[in-house]
Amino acid sequence: VVVLVLVLGCAGRGGNGNTTTGTGGVTSGAGGAAAAAGAGGNATGGAGASAGGSGGATSDAGATVAYRIDPPDPCYDQFFATGCMDGVATSTCGGRCTVANACSPPESPNKSALPKTFVCPRFMLSSDEMLQAAADDTRANSWGDPANPPFNYAVGGHDPDTGGLDAQPSSCCQCYQLVFETPESGSPQPPGLPIPKPLILQSINTSAGGGKNFDVFMGAGGYGAFNACVNDPSFGGTTQFGSFMYSSFPGLNPNNGGVKFMDFDECKDSTKGTVTVASLQSTACQSRISGLCAQAQAISSSAVTATTQRSCLMSNQLASLYHQNWQVRARKVECPEALTRVTGCRLQPAGLPAPDPTVQTAAAADATFKTGYGTTTMQDCCKPTCSWSDDVAGMGLSPSGPWRAFYSCDANGTPFTAPAAP
């Protein structure tokens, strides 16, 4: 059997207008059904039926957020499924051996007949799942008040920074503690605005703008070199892949960082032309931001719509100004357990330090936090590099059992999970 694998990544670097392509493979085929959302849900159909998770965590307010689901479906995380024979229904994955990235170009073989896989909206900054996981890890590790965790959780693109933060040839599934320092060099943002809360970021994509950069995944964060969010004719025709997650999307998204408070006159002081605390909190500014964020409308999922709009809004608020390019200090850390249950990828312990909740500012960071790093922003909806187990274990990393790659999702934002044990 000759297997054609087209290598294509989906790194978006919207924050400063640059775009890069990743190193993940794009393949085609593979059956299976999406996992049912929520506790104990099941889905069957196709080759490789999937089962929903065993329930979520209870927040301090009493609400249940079901983010603890079964591991990623191996039929959906390999370039070519091990033990599969094309067209042989009794073989692994029912004989459908490959799966397509939603950003597969039109020339991919048999593209029209293949299921498409996307990045999962549950990974988005300020999603219910990310917020709940941060609260649960805060409780489990005695980091402080679970109602106000010391970190926000995120995923993002990060190239391996050999000789700096990273030793491996891949950054997939590694975690980093980012402490925000100042706006990027040359930014018109005055230093009087508050810095965001530190992030614990897990690397989901490679080729994201260099090893000194972290490309944070958030609602309307800016397209990268590819786009499976919406059929946007203004994006140079490269969106014509045929599969999209949204029916409409903020029109300011391509290549400029998406919906970013720094870009709007309504958010600037009329006399100084810069953003201030008062101008950012003004009705005019927040109406401009909320109106743009509301343009994110998922094709058939109210949950994806709500998650995207909230992420877009929250990243432009005074207490969480992540939708800006920042200079940060960074340290590689062991991934918190609940974060990996949201993402699906967990590496074997490597003797790294745990996240330090006492380091909230650059002034509190010791020499283990490296300088010279920065953040940008992105949302392009493509299946990311690190959703391919081939790009995790294949680059010398050691996944923990079945938690070997990030989940990939269908167009409704539902993760593909491993079939339930018989």
C-alpha positions, -999 to 999 in steps of 0.1 A, spaced: 0 0 0 13 34 -10 3 61 15 4 97 4 9 120 33 9 158 26 27 176 53 9 208 63 7 225 96 -17 252 109 1 277 129 -16 310 130 4 341 141 -22 368 139 -7 391 165 17 410 143 5 400 109 30 373 102 20 338 91 38 305 92 31 270 83 34 241 107 50 207 104 20 185 111 10 160 86 -24 161 68 -38 128 57 -71 116 46 -97 90 55 -106 73 89 -140 65 102 -155 70 136 -180 91 153 -176 121 175 -178 117 212 -210 128 228 -205 159 249 -211 157 286 -209 129 311 -212 93 300 -223 102 264 -218 78 236 -216 80 199 -214 52 174 -211 49 137 -186 46 110 -154 29 118 -140 35 152 -170 45 173 -163 70 201 -175 72 236 -180 103 257 -163 110 290 -170 99 325 -181 133 337 -166 166 346 -158 186 377 -181 206 399 -172 242 401 -174 263 433 -207 277 420 -221 242 417 -221 239 379 -207 208 362 -182 212 334 -176 178 318 -141 181 305 -128 147 316 -135 126 286 -118 94 272 -84 96 255 -80 107 219 -92 82 193 -62 66 177 -81 64 144 -79 102 143 -44 109 155 -22 89 131 -11 96 96 -20 60 88 -36 39 116 -16 10 129 -31 -24 120 -55 -8 94 -60 -22 59 -76 1 34 -112 -10 27 -110 -40 50 -139 -35 75 -126 -61 100 -92 -43 103 -84 -15 127 -106 16 123 -129 -4 101 -105 -1 71 -106 37 70 -70 43 77 -64 80 73 -80 112 83 -81 147 68 -72 180 83 -99 206 77 -71 227 61 -62 200 36 -58 217 2 -81 208 -27 -56 185 -44 -56 160 -15 -67 126 -28 -104 117 -22 -108 148 -2 -146 151 -7 -152 117 8 -131 121 39 -140 133 74 -125 167 83 -109 173 117 -105 207 134 -88 222 164 -111 218 195 -128 250 208 -125 236 243 -88 246 241 -97 282 238 -86 308 263 -114 313 288 -134 283 277 -155 266 304 -132 236 303 -100 257 307 -115 277 335 -127 246 353 -94 228 349 -75 258 363 -98 258 393 -95 220 398 -57 221 396 -56 250 420 -76 230 445 -56 198 440 -22 215 443 -31 240 471 -23 269 449 -48 292 465 -85 300 460 -100 278 433 -125 306 426 -95 328 417 -67 306 404 -32 321 401 -30 311 365 -52 310 334 -48 280 311 -41 282 274 -26 263 244 -5 279 217 21 274 190 57 273 201 88 262 182 114 243 201 139 267 215 169 245 215 195 258 240 169 279 257 138 264 271 138 232 251 161 203 245 139 181 224 134 185 186 97 191 193 78 212 217 45 192 213 26 188 246 52 206 267 40 232 292 53 266 300 47 292 327 45 326 311 48 358 333 38 389 315 62 418 316 56 447 291 38 452 258 59 443 228 86 467 217 71 495 197 36 490 210 15 521 215 0 507 246 11 527 277 26 509 306 -2 520 329 -25 492 318 -24 462 341 -5 431 330 -26 399 326 -25 370 350 3 344 343 -5 316 318 2 280 319 4 273 282 7 238 266 23 237 231 -2 226 205 15 237 173 50 240 158 64 265 134 46 293 152 70 322 146 103 311 162 114 295 194 111 328 213 74 331 206 42 317 221 11 320 197 -18 319 221 -51 303 209 -81 326 216 -114 336 200 -109 357 168 -71 357 175 -61 361 139 -57 336 110 -24 320 102 -12 307 69 -44 286 67 -80 291 78 -108 266 84 -129 290 104 -150 306 77 -150 309 39 -134 344 38 -129 356 2 -106 384 14 -81 358 26 -64 353 -8 -83 323 -19 -64 300 5 -96 294 25 -111 273 -2 -107 240 16 -144 233 17 -149 227 54 -154 255 80 -165 257 116 -183 291 114 -210 306 92 -198 341 100 -167 354 117 -152 388 127 -142 406 95 -110 421 110 -94 387 114 -70 379 86 -33 385 94 -38 414 117 -44 398 151 -81 396 149 -103 415 173 -76 434 193 -85 464 215 -53 482 204 -66 486 169 -98 506 176 -101 544 179 -131 538 202 -107 523 227 -82 551 227 -80 584 245 -91 611 221 -64 635 232 -34 611 234 -43 585 209 -34 557 232 -54 532 253 -60 541 289 -79 524 317 -108 548 312 -109 545 274 -107 507 274 -136 505 298 -157 530 280 -191 521 265 -179 529 230 -148 507 233 -166 477 248 -195 480 223 -171 479 194 -154 448 208 -186 430 217 -201 438 183 -172 423 165 -170 392 188 -207 386 182 -199 380 145 -185 346 155 -214 323 147 -207 286 145 -225 267 117 -244 243 139 -232 246 175 -244 272 200 -217 260 224 -189 268 200 -205 302 193 -207 310 230 -171 298 237 -157 318 209 -175 350 217 -166 348 254 -129 341 246 -129 370 222 -145 393 248 -124 382 278 -91 386 260 -99 423 256 -109 432 291 -90 452 317 -83 422 339 -72 399 310 -55 419 282 -42 388 265 -52 401 230 -20 421 228 15 411 219 35 409 251 71 404 262 71 376 287 94 356 309 90 318 304 99 286 322 92 250 312 71 232 338 54 199 343 19 200 329 -9 202 355 -31 171 354 -64 188 347 -50 208 319 -39 176 301 -74 162 305 -88 191 286 -62 188 258 -58 150 257 -20 151 256 2 142 286 39 135 286 58 112 310 72 132 340 105 147 331 116 161 365 106 196 355 95 221 382 58 225 390 41 258 382 49 283 408 18 303 419 39 328 438 54 342 406 28 366 394 51 393 381 84 396 363 99 411 394 91 379 413 106 356 387 140 341 394 167 331 369 149 299 359 125 322 340 141 330 307 139 365 292 135 375 256 102 357 249 69 371 235 33 363 228 12 366 197 -24 355 191 -42 331 167 -74 312 158 -74 295 124 -95 264 133 -71 239 115 -62 207 131 -29 214 149 5 197 146 3 181 180 -30 164 173 -10 139 154 6 113 176 32 108 149 45 143 156 46 137 194 62 103 199 79 105 165 100 135 177 114 117 207 88 127 232 72 101 256 35 103 259 17 89 290 -2 58 278 -32 67 256 -28 105 263 -5 107 233 -18 137 213 -42 166 215 -78 159 207 -91 168 173 -127 177 168 -155 177 143 -170 209 129 -193 210 159 -164 211 183 -169 176 196 -137 156 203 -130 123 187 -123 99 217 -112 63 220 -139 36 217 -152 24 250 -138 -9 262 -160 -39 254 
